[in-house]
């Protein structure tokens, strides 16, 4: 994996905005629709990490980490938080239209996604298939961390309730 960005931010709502800005500034040559999917998914996963991954008052100075990398026509995003994990929630057409749709969007838009333990807590990751022009750019740094549960390609498994994550 060639990591394009690896950023630690305070676990705050302002960091979600910064995460969106990081995505907006990446020059991957992605089609507009795919770039919007990436922006949405990063925003949703970072919001979940801020809201659910760092218990209020229990982790002063808590951070979230976002890593964005590419390899073999896959764009991978990892969002790390200092939480202890979560219970899956399944969403469907009859679900309440309030908050809690972030992982539903990941499940629908990502080629692969999953969760797992990282060196500092919990990790939620997703991968998007990208055109070959965005594959393995020159400005690459870092290495992947940990081993994570891998999901099947979207829509390949009818019930993914065991992989649905906390929502926010």
LUMDREN-556911 format. One record per residue: residue in three letters; chain; residue number from 0; x, y, z of N, C-alpha, C, O, CB in turn. Coordinates in pm, 1 decimal. Glycine has a CB too. Layout:
REM LUMDREN-556911
MILO code unit pos   n.east  n.north     n.up  ca.east ca.north    ca.up   c.east  c.north     c.up   o.east  o.north     o.up  cb.east cb.north    cb.up
MILO  ala    A NUM        X        Y        Z        X        Y        Z        X        Y        Z        X        Y        Z        X        Y        Z
...
END
This chain:
REM LUMDREN-556911
MILO code unit pos   n.east  n.north     n.up  ca.east ca.north    ca.up   c.east  c.north     c.up   o.east  o.north     o.up  cb.east cb.north    cb.up
MILO  unk    A   0     84.9   -117.8      0.0      0.0      0.0      0.0     88.7    123.0      0.0    186.1    130.6     74.9    -96.2      0.4    121.7
MILO  unk    A   1     55.1    217.4    -82.8    124.6    345.7    -88.0     36.0    448.6    -17.8    -68.7    487.5    -69.8    156.4    388.7   -236.7
MILO  unk    A   2     78.4    491.5     98.9     -2.4    584.2    178.8     21.2    727.3    132.1    134.4    775.6    132.4     30.7    570.6    329.6
MILO  unk    A   3    -85.7    794.2     92.2    -80.2    931.9     44.9    -93.3   1029.8    161.0    -28.8   1134.6    161.9   -190.0    957.4    -58.4
MILO  unk    A   4   -174.9    996.3    256.5   -196.0   1080.6    373.5   -203.7    992.3    496.7   -258.2    882.0    492.5   -324.6   1166.4    358.8
MILO  unk    A   5   -148.9   1041.7    605.2   -155.2    974.9    735.9   -157.8   1087.5    838.5    -53.8   1144.2    872.2    -31.5    874.4    759.7
MILO  unk    A   6   -275.4   1119.1    887.3   -295.3   1239.8    967.9   -362.3   1203.7   1100.2   -457.3   1125.6   1103.8   -380.3   1344.0    890.8
MILO  unk    A   7   -311.5   1261.6   1208.2   -377.3   1251.2   1339.9   -438.7   1386.5   1370.5   -375.2   1490.6   1353.5   -275.7   1207.5   1453.8
MILO  unk    A   8   -563.4   1383.4   1416.0   -637.6   1505.2   1446.2   -705.8   1490.1   1581.8   -731.0   1378.1   1626.3   -741.8   1536.1   1335.0
MILO  unk    A   9   -735.7   1601.0   1647.1   -813.1   1591.5   1771.2   -949.1   1527.3   1741.9  -1004.8   1546.1   1633.7   -831.6   1732.3   1836.1
MILO  unk    A  10  -1001.3   1453.1   1836.3  -1132.6   1390.8   1819.3  -1240.0   1497.0   1840.4  -1300.3   1505.9   1947.4  -1152.1   1271.1   1918.4
MILO  unk    A  11  -1263.1   1578.0   1736.0  -1359.7   1686.7   1743.2  -1431.7   1700.3   1610.0  -1383.7   1655.1   1506.1  -1290.7   1819.1   1781.4
MILO  unk    A  12  -1547.6   1763.6   1615.8  -1626.5   1786.2   1493.3  -1547.5   1865.5   1389.5  -1565.8   1843.4   1269.8  -1757.0   1860.3   1526.8
MILO  unk    A  13  -1460.5   1957.0   1431.6  -1380.5   2036.3   1338.1  -1287.7   1946.0   1255.7  -1255.9   1977.4   1141.0  -1298.1   2142.3   1414.6
MILO  unk    A  14  -1245.6   1836.6   1313.5  -1156.4   1744.7   1242.3  -1226.6   1675.8   1126.4  -1162.2   1638.9   1028.2  -1101.3   1640.5   1337.9
MILO  unk    A  15  -1357.3   1658.1   1136.6  -1433.2   1599.1   1026.3  -1424.0   1691.0    904.4  -1404.9   1644.5    792.1  -1582.4   1575.7   1067.1
MILO  unk    A  16  -1437.6   1819.5    927.0  -1423.7   1918.0    818.3  -1284.3   1910.6    757.5  -1269.6   1914.9    635.3  -1451.6   2061.4    870.0
MILO  unk    A  17  -1182.7   1899.5    841.1  -1045.0   1889.2    791.6  -1028.7   1763.1    707.8   -962.2   1765.7    604.3   -944.3   1889.1    909.1
MILO  unk    A  18  -1088.7   1652.8    751.4  -1083.3   1528.6    673.6  -1143.3   1545.1    535.9  -1088.3   1495.3    437.7  -1154.8   1417.6    746.8
MILO  unk    A  19  -1256.6   1615.0    527.3  -1317.7   1642.2    396.3  -1225.4   1727.9    310.7  -1213.6   1705.5    190.2  -1454.3   1712.3    413.3
MILO  unk    A  20  -1159.8   1826.1    372.4  -1067.4   1912.3    298.0   -948.3   1832.8    245.5   -902.2   1857.7    134.1  -1018.3   2027.6    386.8
MILO  unk    A  21   -898.4   1738.5    323.1   -788.1   1654.1    277.8   -829.0   1579.5    151.1   -752.6   1573.0     54.8   -745.9   1554.2    388.6
MILO  unk    A  22   -949.0   1523.8    151.7   -998.7   1452.0     34.1  -1012.9   1546.6    -84.5   -975.2   1511.5   -196.3  -1133.7   1384.7     64.7
MILO  unk    A  23  -1066.5   1665.6    -61.6  -1084.0   1762.1   -170.2   -951.8   1800.3   -234.7   -947.1   1829.2   -354.3  -1153.3   1886.5   -118.8
MILO  unk    A  24   -844.9   1800.8   -156.8   -714.0   1843.1   -208.1   -633.6   1730.6   -271.7   -532.2   1757.1   -336.2   -633.8   1903.4    -97.1
MILO  unk    A  25   -675.9   1606.6   -255.5   -604.8   1496.3   -320.0   -626.3   1502.8   -470.7   -739.7   1516.2   -516.6   -652.2   1359.7   -264.1
MILO  unk    A  26   -520.3   1493.6   -546.4   -530.1   1495.2   -692.1   -510.9   1353.2   -743.2   -400.4   1314.2   -780.9   -425.0   1592.1   -755.1
MILO  unk    A  27   -617.1   1277.9   -744.2   -608.0   1139.3   -789.0   -663.3   1120.0   -929.2   -653.9   1010.7   -985.1   -681.2   1049.1   -692.9
MILO  unk    A  28   -720.3   1223.7   -985.9   -779.6   1209.8  -1118.6   -902.5   1120.4  -1117.5   -932.1   1054.1  -1216.9   -677.5   1154.8  -1215.6
MILO  unk    A  29   -974.0   1118.1  -1005.8  -1092.8   1034.6   -995.4  -1209.7   1097.7  -1070.2  -1218.9   1220.2  -1078.5  -1129.7   1011.8   -848.5
MILO  unk    A  30  -1298.4   1015.9  -1124.2  -1422.3   1070.9  -1179.5  -1497.3   1144.8  -1068.2  -1486.2   1107.9   -951.3  -1511.6    957.6  -1241.6
MILO  unk    A  31  -1572.1   1247.2  -1103.0  -1640.5   1331.3  -1004.5  -1728.2   1250.5   -909.7  -1728.0   1276.2   -789.3  -1724.7   1435.5  -1074.9
MILO  unk    A  32  -1802.9   1153.9   -961.2  -1892.4   1074.4   -876.8  -1813.5    993.8   -773.6  -1854.1    985.5   -657.7  -1977.7    980.3   -963.3
MILO  unk    A  33  -1702.5    935.2   -814.2  -1620.5    857.7   -721.3  -1556.2    948.1   -616.7  -1545.1    910.6   -500.0  -1512.4    780.0   -797.4
MILO  unk    A  34  -1514.2   1066.4   -658.5  -1456.5   1162.2   -564.3  -1560.0   1203.7   -460.0  -1526.1   1217.1   -342.4  -1403.2   1286.2   -638.9
MILO  unk    A  35  -1684.8   1224.1   -500.2  -1792.1   1258.1   -406.6  -1821.1   1142.3   -311.9  -1845.6   1164.0   -193.2  -1919.2   1296.6   -482.8
MILO  unk    A  36  -1818.6   1018.4   -363.9  -1836.9    901.2   -277.2  -1726.6    897.0   -171.4  -1753.7    873.0    -53.7  -1836.7    770.0   -360.9
MILO  unk    A  37  -1603.6    920.1   -213.2  -1490.2    920.4   -120.5  -1510.4   1027.0    -13.6  -1492.5    999.9    105.2  -1357.5    944.5   -196.2
MILO  unk    A  38  -1546.8   1145.6    -54.0  -1567.3   1256.4     40.9  -1677.3   1222.1    141.4  -1660.5   1244.7    261.3  -1603.2   1386.7    -34.7
MILO  unk    A  39  -1789.0   1168.2     94.1  -1899.4   1129.4    181.2  -1855.9   1022.8    281.2  -1882.7   1034.7    400.8  -2017.2   1078.6     98.1
MILO  unk    A  40  -1789.5    919.8    232.9  -1751.1    808.7    320.2  -1648.3    851.4    424.7  -1656.5    809.6    540.2  -1695.4    693.6    237.1
MILO  unk    A  41  -1552.3    933.8    385.4  -1454.6    984.8    482.9  -1526.7   1065.8    589.0  -1499.3   1050.6    708.1  -1345.5   1071.4    413.3
MILO  unk    A  42  -1617.8   1151.1    547.4  -1692.7   1233.8    641.8  -1772.7   1147.4    738.9  -1771.2   1172.7    859.4  -1786.4   1329.2    566.7
MILO  unk    A  43  -1841.0   1047.9    689.0  -1921.7    960.2    774.0  -1835.8    881.4    872.9  -1869.4    872.3    991.0  -2002.6    863.9    687.7
MILO  unk    A  44  -1725.7    824.8    825.1  -1641.6    743.7    913.7  -1571.6    829.3   1019.6  -1556.2    787.0   1134.2  -1537.4    667.0    831.8
MILO  unk    A  45  -1529.6    949.5    980.8  -1466.6   1037.0   1079.1  -1569.3   1085.7   1181.9  -1537.9   1096.0   1300.5  -1400.0   1157.0   1009.1
MILO  unk    A  46  -1690.4   1115.3   1137.5  -1795.4   1154.9   1230.5  -1822.1   1043.0   1330.9  -1836.0   1068.7   1450.5  -1924.4   1190.8   1154.4
MILO  unk    A  47  -1829.2    919.2   1282.6  -1849.0    805.2   1373.1  -1736.2    794.2   1474.3  -1760.5    769.0   1592.3  -1859.8    675.2   1293.5
MILO  unk    A  48  -1613.5    812.9   1428.9  -1498.6    803.1   1519.2  -1503.8    910.8   1626.4  -1473.2    884.4   1742.7  -1367.7    813.9   1440.7
MILO  unk    A  49  -1542.4   1031.5   1588.1  -1551.8   1142.0   1684.6  -1665.3   1116.6   1783.6  -1647.4   1132.9   1904.3  -1573.7   1276.9   1611.4
MILO  unk    A  50  -1780.8   1077.1   1733.3  -1898.1   1062.1   1819.9  -1896.0    936.5   1906.0  -1942.7    938.0   2019.9  -2021.6   1061.4   1736.4
MILO  unk    A  51  -1842.0    828.5   1852.0  -1854.1    700.9   1921.2  -1721.5    638.1   1963.4  -1719.6    548.7   2048.0  -1926.6    605.8   1834.6
MILO  unk    A  52  -1612.6    683.3   1906.2  -1485.2    616.8   1931.4  -1406.6    669.3   2048.4  -1309.5    606.5   2090.6  -1402.1    626.0   1812.9
MILO  unk    A  53  -1445.8    782.3   2102.0  -1371.7    841.5   2212.9  -1470.1    882.6   2320.5  -1527.5    991.2   2312.7  -1287.0    962.9   2166.0
MILO  unk    A  54  -1491.0    798.3   2421.3  -1590.2    829.8   2524.2  -1563.5    966.2   2588.4  -1452.2    994.2   2632.8  -1591.1    720.9   2631.8
MILO  unk    A  55  -1666.1   1049.5   2592.5  -1654.3   1183.9   2648.7  -1603.6   1176.2   2792.2  -1655.8   1100.3   2873.8  -1789.8   1257.6   2643.2
MILO  unk    A  56  -1502.7   1254.5   2821.3  -1447.1   1262.0   2955.3  -1349.6   1150.5   2989.8  -1272.7   1163.5   3085.0  -1556.7   1261.6   3053.0
MILO  unk    A  57  -1351.2   1041.8   2914.8  -1263.4    928.4   2945.4  -1130.0    937.0   2872.8  -1033.5    872.9   2914.3  -1332.1    798.5   2909.6
MILO  unk    A  58  -1122.6   1013.8   2766.7  -1000.6   1020.9   2685.8   -962.8   1166.3   2658.7   -974.5   1212.7   2545.2  -1019.2    944.7   2552.8
MILO  unk    A  59   -917.3   1239.3   2762.2   -875.0   1376.2   2732.7   -761.0   1374.1   2630.8   -669.9   1291.8   2640.6   -830.8   1449.5   2862.4
MILO  unk    A  60   -766.4   1463.2   2534.7   -663.1   1467.1   2431.5   -675.6   1356.4   2328.4   -580.3   1329.0   2255.3   -528.9   1459.6   2495.1
MILO  unk    A  61   -792.9   1291.5   2321.3   -812.9   1181.8   2226.8   -794.6   1230.4   2083.3   -824.0   1345.4   2050.9   -952.7   1119.9   2244.7
MILO  unk    A  62   -746.4   1142.1   1999.9   -725.4   1174.2   1859.2   -794.2   1071.0   1770.8   -828.8    961.3   1814.6   -575.2   1180.9   1826.9
MILO  unk    A  63   -812.9   1109.3   1646.2   -851.2   1014.8   1542.4   -742.3   1022.3   1436.6   -674.4   1124.0   1422.1   -994.7   1046.7   1482.4
MILO  unk    A  64   -727.1    915.1   1364.4   -624.1    907.0   1261.3   -691.6    866.9   1131.7   -775.2    776.5   1129.3   -511.2    805.7   1300.1
MILO  unk    A  65   -655.4    933.8   1025.1   -705.9    897.6    893.1   -587.1    867.3    803.8   -491.4    944.3    796.1   -794.4   1011.2    832.4
MILO  unk    A  66   -595.4    752.9    736.3   -491.5    712.2    640.6   -559.9    687.8    507.6   -663.5    621.8    500.2   -413.3    583.7    689.1
MILO  unk    A  67   -499.8    742.5    401.9   -552.8    725.5    266.9   -439.6    673.5    180.4   -332.8    734.3    173.1   -611.8    859.8    209.8
MILO  unk    A  68   -463.3    560.8    114.8   -360.1    502.0     30.5   -418.6    436.6    -93.3   -539.3    414.3   -102.4   -280.2    400.7    108.9
MILO  unk    A  69   -331.3    406.1   -188.6   -372.8    338.0   -310.7   -278.4    221.7   -339.3   -159.9    223.8   -306.1   -376.0    436.2   -430.1
MILO  unk    A  70   -336.5    121.0   -402.1   -257.6      7.2   -449.1   -346.4    -78.5   -538.2   -460.8   -108.8   -504.3   -200.5    -76.5   -329.2
MILO  unk    A  71   -292.0   -116.1   -651.3   -360.9   -206.6   -743.6   -505.7   -166.1   -769.0   -596.9   -247.3   -753.6   -357.0   -347.7   -689.6
MILO  unk    A  72   -526.4    -43.5   -807.0   -656.3     10.3   -843.2   -758.0      8.8   -729.5   -878.7      5.6   -753.2   -710.4    -65.9   -958.4
MILO  unk    A  73   -708.6     11.1   -606.5   -794.6     27.2   -489.6   -748.7    148.4   -410.9   -629.2    166.7   -387.6   -793.2   -100.0   -400.7
MILO  unk    A  74   -842.2    229.5   -370.9   -815.7    341.4   -281.6   -864.8    296.3   -144.7   -981.5    260.7   -128.7   -886.9    476.0   -330.0
MILO  unk    A  75   -775.9    297.9    -46.3   -810.5    250.9     87.9   -807.9    367.4    185.2   -716.4    449.7    184.1   -713.7    139.5    134.2
MILO  unk    A  76   -909.9    372.4    269.2   -917.0    471.5    375.8   -933.9    396.6    506.6  -1018.8    308.3    518.7  -1034.0    573.4    352.8
MILO  unk    A  77   -852.0    432.8    604.3   -863.7    377.6    739.3   -889.6    493.5    834.2   -821.9    596.0    827.6   -734.8    297.6    780.9
MILO  unk    A  78   -986.5    477.6    921.4  -1011.7    575.4   1026.2   -993.3    503.5   1159.0  -1065.3    409.0   1191.2  -1155.7    639.1   1013.8
MILO  unk    A  79   -895.2    550.6   1235.4   -859.7    491.2   1363.8   -913.6    579.5   1476.3   -907.6    702.1   1467.9   -705.4    473.3   1376.4
MILO  unk    A  80   -965.9    516.9   1580.7  -1003.5    591.9   1700.1   -958.6    512.8   1822.5   -909.7    400.5   1810.0  -1157.7    619.1   1703.9
MILO  unk    A  81   -975.1    570.5   1938.6   -927.4    507.3   2061.2  -1037.8    433.4   2134.6  -1025.4    402.6   2253.1   -866.3    610.6   2152.4
MILO  unk    A  82  -1145.3    405.5   2063.3  -1257.1    333.0   2121.9  -1230.9    184.2   2131.4  -1126.8    134.5   2088.4  -1381.6    357.1   2042.0
MILO  unk    A  83  -1327.4    114.3   2188.6  -1311.6    -29.4   2212.1  -1393.8   -114.8   2116.7  -1403.2   -236.2   2135.0  -1349.9    -62.4   2353.7
MILO  unk    A  84  -1452.6    -53.9   2016.4  -1532.7   -129.5   1921.0  -1679.2    -94.9   1935.3  -1714.2      1.9   2002.8  -1512.0   -279.3   1939.8
MILO  unk    A  85  -1765.3   -173.4   1872.1  -1906.6   -139.6   1869.0  -1988.7   -259.3   1830.1  -1936.7   -359.8   1781.5  -1932.8    -25.0   1773.4
MILO  unk    A  86  -2118.4   -247.3   1852.3  -2214.9   -347.3   1809.2  -2272.3   -304.1   1675.2  -2304.9   -186.8   1657.3  -2327.6   -366.5   1915.0
MILO  unk    A  87  -2285.1   -395.7   1581.6  -2338.3   -359.5   1450.2  -2486.0   -321.0   1455.6  -2562.8   -372.4   1536.9  -2319.3   -474.7   1353.3
MILO  unk    A  88  -2522.6   -230.5   1368.2  -2662.4   -192.5   1348.6  -2695.0   -212.0   1202.0  -2619.8   -168.8   1114.6  -2689.6    -44.6   1393.7
MILO  unk    A  89  -2805.6   -276.3   1175.6  -2845.1   -297.8   1037.0  -2949.9   -194.9    997.4  -3043.8   -169.1   1072.6  -2899.0   -441.2   1016.6
MILO  unk    A  90  -2934.0   -136.3    879.7  -3027.7    -38.3    826.9  -3095.0    -94.7    703.0  -3037.5   -176.6    631.3  -2956.4     94.9    794.7
MILO  unk    A  91  -3213.8    -51.2    679.4  -3285.5    -93.1    560.1  -3389.3      9.6    522.4  -3396.2    115.8    584.1  -3350.6   -228.8    581.1
MILO  unk    A  92  -3470.6    -19.8    421.8  -3567.8     77.2    371.5  -3665.4    127.1    477.9  -3709.4    241.9    470.5  -3645.0     16.4    258.4
MILO  unk    A  93  -3700.4     45.0    576.2  -3797.9     85.0    677.2  -3732.9    153.2    797.7  -3802.9    191.0    891.6  -3876.4    -35.8    723.4
MILO  unk    A  94  -3601.0    169.4    796.6  -3531.0    229.1    910.4  -3562.5    377.0    924.0  -3595.6    444.5    826.5  -3381.0    209.5    896.4
MILO  unk    A  95  -3551.7    425.7   1045.7  -3570.7    567.5   1075.9  -3476.5    649.9    988.8  -3362.3    609.8    966.7  -3545.9    596.6   1227.1
MILO  unk    A  96  -3522.3    763.1    939.5  -3441.1    846.6    852.0  -3349.1    941.4    927.5  -3284.7   1025.5    864.8  -3529.8    925.5    761.6
MILO  unk    A  97  -3340.3    930.8   1060.0  -3251.5   1015.6   1139.0  -3105.9    977.9   1116.8  -3069.6    928.0   1010.3  -3286.1   1005.6   1287.3
MILO  unk    A  98  -3023.6   1001.7   1216.5  -2881.0    971.9   1203.8  -2858.8    821.2   1203.2  -2951.5    743.3   1225.4  -2801.0   1037.6   1318.4
MILO  unk    A  99  -2735.9    781.8   1177.8  -2702.1    641.0   1183.8  -2688.1    572.5   1049.9  -2695.4    449.9   1042.7  -2802.8    571.3   1261.6
MILO  unk    A 100  -2668.2    648.3    943.5  -2661.9    589.5    810.7  -2520.5    577.3    755.2  -2503.9    529.0    643.2  -2744.3    670.0    717.3
MILO  unk    A 101  -2418.7    618.9    828.6  -2282.2    619.6    776.8  -2234.4    485.4    726.1  -2184.1    475.7    614.1  -2189.8    666.7    881.8
MILO  unk    A 102  -2249.2    381.7    806.6  -2200.1    250.7    765.9  -2287.4    191.2    656.4  -2239.1    113.3    574.2  -2194.6    156.4    885.8
MILO  unk    A 103  -2414.4    226.6    654.3  -2500.7    184.4    544.2  -2444.8    237.0    411.8  -2439.2    164.2    312.7  -2646.2    234.5    566.1
MILO  unk    A 104  -2403.3    365.2    411.2  -2344.1    422.4    289.7  -2214.6    350.9    253.0  -2190.4    323.2    135.5  -2317.6    572.6    308.5
MILO  unk    A 105  -2131.3    320.9    352.2  -2006.8    247.2    325.2  -2039.9    112.1    263.6  -1977.7     70.7    165.8  -1923.4    228.5    455.5
MILO  unk    A 106  -2138.0     43.9    321.0  -2177.8    -87.1    270.2  -2225.8    -79.8    125.8  -2200.7   -171.5     47.7  -2286.8   -146.2    357.9
MILO  unk    A 107  -2293.9     27.0     89.8  -2347.4     42.4    -44.9  -2244.2     90.5   -146.6  -2249.4     50.1   -262.7  -2462.3    137.8    -42.1
MILO  unk    A 108  -2150.6    176.0   -105.2  -2060.4    241.6   -200.4  -1921.1    179.2   -209.7  -1857.4    186.7   -314.8  -2046.4    384.9   -163.4
MILO  unk    A 109  -1873.9    118.9   -103.2  -1737.3     66.4   -102.0  -1729.6    -69.6   -170.9  -1824.5   -148.0   -166.8  -1685.9     55.2     41.9
MILO  unk    A 110  -1616.2    -96.3   -233.8  -1591.9   -227.7   -292.8  -1569.7   -331.7   -182.7  -1612.5   -446.5   -195.1  -1469.9   -222.8   -387.9
MILO  unk    A 111  -1502.6   -290.3    -75.1  -1473.3   -375.0     40.9  -1472.7   -284.5    163.0  -1446.6   -164.7    151.6  -1335.5   -451.7     24.9
MILO  unk    A 112  -1500.8   -340.4    278.2  -1487.3   -265.1    402.0  -1481.6   -362.0    518.8  -1517.4   -479.1    506.4  -1603.9   -164.8    419.3
MILO  unk    A 113  -1436.4   -311.3    631.3  -1429.4   -396.0    749.0  -1387.3   -316.7    871.0  -1370.2   -194.9    866.0  -1333.7   -510.9    725.8
MILO  unk    A 114  -1371.1   -388.1    979.5  -1332.7   -327.9   1106.5  -1229.1   -416.3   1174.4  -1212.2   -532.3   1136.9  -1456.0   -307.3   1198.0
MILO  unk    A 115  -1161.2   -363.3   1272.1  -1066.9   -444.3   1347.3   -993.4   -363.7   1451.9  -1013.1   -243.0   1466.0   -968.3   -508.7   1254.3
MILO  unk    A 116   -910.5   -431.7   1523.0   -826.1   -367.8   1624.2   -700.5   -316.1   1556.1   -639.4   -384.5   1474.0   -790.3   -467.0   1739.7
MILO  unk    A 117   -663.6   -194.7   1591.7   -539.4   -135.6   1545.6   -446.8   -119.5   1664.6   -482.4   -159.5   1775.4   -564.2      0.3   1475.2
MILO  unk    A 118   -330.3    -62.4   1645.0   -234.8    -47.4   1754.3   -282.9     46.1   1865.1   -237.2     35.3   1978.9   -104.7      2.9   1700.3
MILO  unk    A 119   -374.6    137.7   1833.3   -420.3    235.1   1933.2   -568.8    227.1   1961.9   -622.6    317.4   2025.9   -387.0    373.6   1887.9
MILO  unk    A 120   -636.3    124.6   1918.3   -780.0    116.1   1941.0   -851.5     46.1   1827.3   -816.0    -65.5   1789.3   -837.8    253.8   1960.2
MILO  unk    A 121   -952.3    112.4   1773.5  -1040.9     53.7   1673.8  -1016.9    115.9   1537.2   -984.2    234.2   1526.9  -1187.0     71.3   1715.0
MILO  unk    A 122  -1033.2     35.9   1432.1  -1015.0     82.8   1294.9  -1136.3     41.2   1212.0  -1180.8    -73.5   1217.3   -883.1     26.2   1233.0
MILO  unk    A 123  -1188.4    135.9   1136.0  -1288.7    107.2   1033.8  -1224.3    146.3    901.8  -1169.0    255.5    889.6  -1425.9    185.4   1059.2
MILO  unk    A 124  -1231.0     58.1    803.4  -1165.7     86.5    675.7  -1261.1     54.3    561.5  -1354.8    -24.2    576.5  -1034.2      5.6    661.3
MILO  unk    A 125  -1235.1    116.6    447.6  -1308.0     83.3    326.2  -1214.8    100.1    207.4  -1113.8    170.1    214.4  -1434.6    171.7    310.5
MILO  unk    A 126  -1251.3     34.4     98.4  -1176.9     45.2    -26.8  -1273.7     76.8   -140.1  -1384.2     23.0   -147.1  -1098.2    -85.5    -56.4
MILO  unk    A 127  -1229.4    164.7   -227.6  -1303.6    197.5   -348.6  -1220.7    155.3   -468.7  -1099.0    173.7   -469.1  -1337.8    349.4   -354.8
MILO  unk    A 128  -1283.4    100.2   -568.7  -1214.0     68.5   -693.8  -1190.6    198.6   -769.0  -1281.8    279.9   -783.9  -1295.9    -33.2   -781.1
MILO  unk    A 129  -1067.8    217.8   -816.5  -1033.4    342.3   -886.0   -981.0    311.7  -1026.2   -931.2    202.0  -1051.6   -928.0    422.8   -805.5
MILO  unk    A 130   -992.3    408.1  -1116.5   -935.8    390.6  -1250.9   -784.8    373.1  -1242.0   -723.8    415.5  -1143.9   -970.8    511.2  -1341.7
MILO  unk    A 131   -724.7    312.6  -1340.7   -580.6    284.8  -1338.3   -495.1    410.1  -1327.6   -382.4    402.4  -1278.7   -541.5    208.9  -1461.7
MILO  unk    A 132   -544.4    524.6  -1371.4   -465.5    648.4  -1364.8   -434.6    688.3  -1221.3   -335.6    757.3  -1196.7   -539.3    761.9  -1434.8
MILO  unk    A 133   -517.1    646.4  -1126.2   -495.0    682.9   -986.2   -411.4    577.7   -913.8   -382.1    594.2   -795.4   -629.0    701.5   -914.4
MILO  unk    A 134   -372.4    470.9   -981.5   -300.5    362.0   -916.9   -155.9    399.3   -887.2    -83.5    445.3   -975.5   -305.1    237.9  -1003.8
MILO  unk    A 135   -114.6    379.3   -763.5     23.2    392.5   -717.8     92.0    520.9   -761.5    186.9    516.1   -839.7    101.9    277.1   -766.0
MILO  unk    A 136     46.1    636.1   -712.4    112.3    761.7   -745.8    250.6    770.6   -684.9    285.2    693.1   -595.6     28.7    878.8   -699.9
MILO  unk    A 137    329.3    864.6   -733.0    467.4    880.5   -689.3    481.4    920.9   -543.5    571.5    872.2   -475.2    535.0    981.5   -774.5
MILO  unk    A 138    392.9   1010.6   -492.8    408.8   1060.1   -357.1    352.1    959.3   -257.0    240.7    977.8   -208.1    340.0   1196.9   -341.1
MILO  unk    A 139    425.4    855.0   -226.5    376.6    748.6   -140.1    467.2    732.9    -19.2    589.7    734.9    -30.4    367.0    616.8   -217.1
MILO  unk    A 140    403.7    717.1     97.4    478.6    695.8    220.3    406.3    597.1    308.7    286.4    574.7    291.9    500.5    827.4    294.4
MILO  unk    A 141    478.1    537.0    403.8    416.7    454.9    507.9    392.1    311.5    468.6    418.8    269.3    356.1    289.2    514.8    548.6
MILO  unk    A 142    339.7    236.8    566.2    305.0     96.4    549.9    171.6     69.8    618.6    135.4    141.0    712.3    416.2      4.5    607.1
MILO  unk    A 143     98.1    -31.6    573.7    -27.2    -63.6    640.2     -2.0   -114.1    782.8    105.6   -166.4    812.0   -105.2   -168.3    559.3
MILO  unk    A 144   -100.2    -98.7    870.4    -87.2   -148.0   1007.1   -192.1   -253.4   1034.9   -303.4   -246.6    982.7    -99.0    -33.3   1107.9
MILO  unk    A 145   -156.9   -350.5   1116.9   -252.0   -448.9   1165.9   -312.1   -536.6   1057.5   -292.6   -514.6    937.9   -360.8   -380.1   1238.2
MILO  unk    A 146   -385.2   -635.9   1103.4   -460.9   -723.2   1014.1   -607.0   -699.9   1046.3   -646.2   -699.5   1163.0   -420.7   -875.5   1030.6
MILO  unk    A 147   -687.1   -680.6    943.9   -825.1   -644.5    965.2   -917.0   -745.8    899.5   -879.1   -813.1    803.7   -852.7   -505.1    912.0
MILO  unk    A 148  -1036.9   -755.5    951.6  -1139.2   -841.3    894.0  -1174.5   -787.5    756.6  -1203.3   -668.7    741.9  -1265.0   -849.0    985.3
MILO  unk    A 149  -1172.7   -871.0    658.8  -1200.2   -828.7    522.5  -1342.0   -865.3    484.8  -1388.0   -975.4    514.8  -1100.7   -891.3    424.7
MILO  unk    A 150  -1410.1   -776.2    420.7  -1547.6   -802.0    377.9  -1548.7   -850.8    234.4  -1450.5   -837.1    161.3  -1634.6   -675.6    392.2
MILO  unk    A 151  -1660.7   -907.4    195.8  -1680.4   -946.8     56.3  -1717.7   -822.0    -23.7  -1758.4   -721.4     34.4  -1791.2  -1057.7     43.1
MILO  unk    A 152  -1704.3   -827.6   -156.1  -1746.7   -712.3   -236.5  -1892.0   -677.0   -207.3  -1971.4   -763.6   -170.6  -1728.4   -741.1   -386.8
MILO  unk    A 153  -1926.6   -548.9   -223.6  -2061.4   -503.7   -191.3  -2166.6   -583.2   -265.4  -2147.2   -629.2   -378.0  -2076.5   -356.8   -223.0
MILO  unk    A 154  -2276.3   -596.9   -198.6  -2394.6   -666.7   -249.0  -2371.3   -815.6   -274.6  -2462.9   -883.9   -320.4  -2441.0   -601.4   -375.9
MILO  unk    A 155  -2253.1   -867.4   -246.8  -2227.4  -1009.1   -270.6  -2284.7  -1095.6   -159.1  -2313.9  -1213.2   -180.6  -2077.7  -1034.2   -284.2
MILO  unk    A 156  -2300.8  -1038.6    -41.1  -2352.0  -1113.1     73.3  -2481.5  -1046.7    116.4  -2480.8   -928.1    149.6  -2248.1  -1118.0    191.0
MILO  unk    A 157  -2593.9  -1120.1    116.9  -2721.1  -1055.4    144.3  -2731.4   -995.3    284.0  -2790.6   -888.3    298.2  -2830.8  -1153.1    124.9
MILO  unk    A 158  -2677.6  -1058.1    387.0  -2690.0  -1005.9    523.3  -2553.0   -973.9    578.1  -2475.3  -1064.7    607.6  -2762.4  -1106.3    614.9
MILO  unk    A 159  -2522.0   -845.9    592.4  -2392.7   -803.3    643.8  -2405.3   -748.1    784.7  -2319.8   -670.9    828.1  -2330.8   -698.9    552.0
MILO  unk    A 160  -2508.1   -785.2    856.0  -2529.9   -725.5    986.4  -2411.0   -749.4   1079.1  -2386.9   -669.3   1169.4  -2657.0   -780.8   1048.7
MILO  unk    A 161  -2337.0   -856.9   1058.8  -2220.5   -881.3   1143.7  -2107.1   -785.1   1114.3  -2013.2   -775.6   1193.2  -2172.3  -1023.2   1126.4
MILO  unk    A 162  -2113.2   -712.5   1001.6  -2006.6   -618.3    970.3  -2050.0   -473.6    977.1  -1967.9   -384.0    957.1  -1952.6   -646.6    835.2
MILO  unk    A 163  -2177.0   -448.2   1004.8  -2220.7   -309.7   1011.1  -2168.0   -246.7   1138.4  -2168.3   -308.8   1244.7  -2374.4   -299.4   1004.5
MILO  unk    A 164  -2123.0   -123.3   1126.9  -2054.6    -56.3   1236.2  -2143.2     44.6   1306.5  -2257.4     68.6   1267.2  -1930.9     11.6   1185.6
MILO  unk    A 165  -2087.2    103.2   1412.0  -2158.3    210.2   1481.2  -2190.9    319.4   1380.0  -2120.9    334.8   1280.0  -2073.9    266.9   1600.1
MILO  unk    A 166  -2292.8    391.9   1405.0  -2336.8    492.1   1309.0  -2340.9    627.3   1373.3  -2343.5    638.5   1495.9  -2472.8    457.0   1251.9
MILO  unk    A 167  -2341.7    731.6   1291.2  -2343.0    864.4   1348.7  -2378.5    971.4   1257.6  -2382.3   1087.8   1297.6  -2218.2    894.7   1404.0
END
